[in-house]
Amino acid sequence: MNAAPAPPRLYAAESRLAVLRRAQLETALRGVAGEKRFALYVLAGARQDPAPRLAAAQALATRQGWTVTVRTFDLTGPTDPATRPQLARLLAAARRQEIHGILAASRVDISDDDREYEAMLGQIRTLGAGLALAREENVL
């Protein structure tokens, strides 16, 4: 049985956030000469193996020729991004300019809530970094 399509306004918000994320990533990488350093990040539940999601993120890094400097995950499940210790660690690395971006398997690794996701995009942008996703926002 197929799920009903999301209402048009949900697609519009998702599309707007995807455009915003891609623009921020492009801006963050535009000034980088040479090696582009990324941290892989995924979110998993307490009983989930993060390895397959990390592998999906690694595959994108390999295709793009990005250097992966950190591979990490939080096992908190879908909590507020501000409460996740490993995500905070990566934001600190971006602040110190050790990485140019965070590469997640999909948007849900950051947040499936539009407001939380947009706030995190803003925080990453403020640090001069970008967010890359192995699976685009509009891909289920």
C-alpha positions as CSV (number, residue, x, y, z in Angstrom):
1,M,0.0,0.0,0.0
2,N,1.4,3.4,-1.0
3,A,1.5,6.2,1.5
4,A,-0.4,9.4,0.5
5,P,1.8,12.1,-0.9
6,A,2.8,14.9,1.5
7,P,0.7,18.1,1.2
8,P,2.2,20.7,-1.2
9,R,3.3,23.0,1.6
10,L,5.5,20.3,3.1
11,Y,7.2,19.8,-0.3
12,A,7.7,23.6,-0.5
13,A,9.4,23.8,2.9
14,E,11.5,20.8,2.1
15,S,12.5,22.2,-1.2
16,R,13.3,25.7,0.3
17,L,15.5,24.1,3.0
18,A,17.3,21.9,0.4
19,V,18.1,25.0,-1.7
20,L,19.3,26.8,1.4
21,R,21.5,23.9,2.5
22,R,23.0,23.5,-1.0
23,A,23.7,27.2,-1.3
24,Q,25.3,27.3,2.1
25,L,27.5,24.3,1.3
26,E,28.6,25.9,-2.0
27,T,29.4,29.1,-0.2
28,A,31.4,27.3,2.5
29,L,33.4,25.4,-0.1
30,R,33.9,28.2,-2.6
31,G,36.8,29.7,-0.7
32,V,38.6,26.4,0.1
33,A,41.7,25.9,-1.9
34,G,42.8,22.3,-1.9
35,E,41.6,19.7,0.5
36,K,38.0,19.9,1.6
37,R,37.7,18.4,5.1
38,F,34.5,16.8,6.3
39,A,33.2,15.0,9.3
40,L,30.8,12.1,8.8
41,Y,27.9,12.2,11.2
42,V,24.8,10.0,11.7
43,L,22.1,9.7,14.3
44,A,21.0,6.3,15.4
45,G,18.8,4.8,18.1
46,A,20.3,2.8,21.0
47,R,19.8,-0.5,19.3
48,Q,20.8,0.6,15.7
49,D,24.1,0.0,14.0
50,P,25.3,3.3,12.6
51,A,27.7,1.6,10.2
52,P,25.4,1.4,7.1
53,R,24.5,5.1,7.4
54,L,28.1,6.1,7.9
55,A,29.0,4.0,4.8
56,A,26.4,6.0,2.7
57,A,27.9,9.2,3.9
58,Q,31.4,7.9,3.1
59,A,30.3,7.0,-0.4
60,L,29.4,10.6,-1.1
61,A,32.7,11.9,0.3
62,T,34.6,9.5,-1.9
63,R,32.6,10.5,-5.0
64,Q,33.2,14.2,-4.3
65,G,36.9,13.7,-3.4
66,W,36.4,15.1,0.1
67,T,38.8,14.2,2.9
68,V,37.0,12.6,5.9
69,T,38.7,13.6,9.1
70,V,36.2,12.4,11.6
71,R,33.5,9.6,11.6
72,T,31.1,9.8,14.5
73,F,27.5,9.2,15.6
74,D,25.1,9.8,18.4
75,L,22.9,7.1,19.7
76,T,20.3,9.4,21.2
77,G,17.6,8.8,18.7
78,P,15.6,11.8,17.4
79,T,16.4,14.3,20.1
80,D,17.0,18.1,19.8
81,P,20.2,18.5,17.9
82,A,21.5,20.8,20.6
83,T,21.6,17.9,23.1
84,R,23.8,15.6,21.0
85,P,27.4,15.4,22.2
86,Q,29.0,14.2,19.0
87,L,27.2,16.8,16.9
88,A,28.4,19.4,19.4
89,R,31.9,18.1,18.9
90,L,31.7,18.6,15.2
91,L,30.3,22.1,15.5
92,A,33.3,22.9,17.7
93,A,35.6,21.5,15.0
94,A,33.9,23.7,12.4
95,R,34.3,26.7,14.7
96,R,38.1,25.9,14.9
97,Q,38.1,25.5,11.1
98,E,39.3,21.9,11.4
99,I,36.5,20.9,9.0
100,H,34.7,22.6,6.2
101,G,31.5,20.7,6.6
102,I,29.5,18.0,8.1
103,L,28.3,15.1,5.9
104,A,25.3,13.2,7.1
105,A,23.5,10.3,5.5
106,S,20.2,12.2,5.4
107,R,18.3,15.1,6.8
108,V,16.9,13.0,9.7
109,D,20.4,12.8,11.1
110,I,20.1,16.5,11.8
111,S,16.3,16.8,12.4
112,D,13.0,16.0,10.7
113,D,11.5,19.1,12.3
114,D,11.8,22.1,9.8
115,R,12.5,24.7,12.5
116,E,15.2,22.6,14.2
117,Y,16.7,21.8,10.8
118,E,16.7,25.4,9.7
119,A,18.2,26.5,13.0
120,M,21.0,24.0,12.7
121,L,21.7,25.1,9.1
122,G,22.0,28.7,10.4
123,Q,24.4,27.6,13.2
124,I,26.5,25.7,10.7
125,R,26.5,28.6,8.3
126,T,27.6,31.0,11.1
127,L,30.6,28.8,11.7
128,G,31.6,29.1,8.0
129,A,30.9,25.5,7.3
130,G,28.3,23.6,5.2
131,L,26.1,20.5,5.5
132,A,26.2,17.8,2.9
133,L,23.7,15.0,2.7
134,A,24.2,11.6,1.0
135,R,20.4,11.5,0.5
136,E,18.8,14.7,-0.6
137,E,15.9,16.2,1.5
138,N,13.2,15.2,-0.9
139,V,14.3,11.5,-1.2
140,L,12.4,9.3,1.2
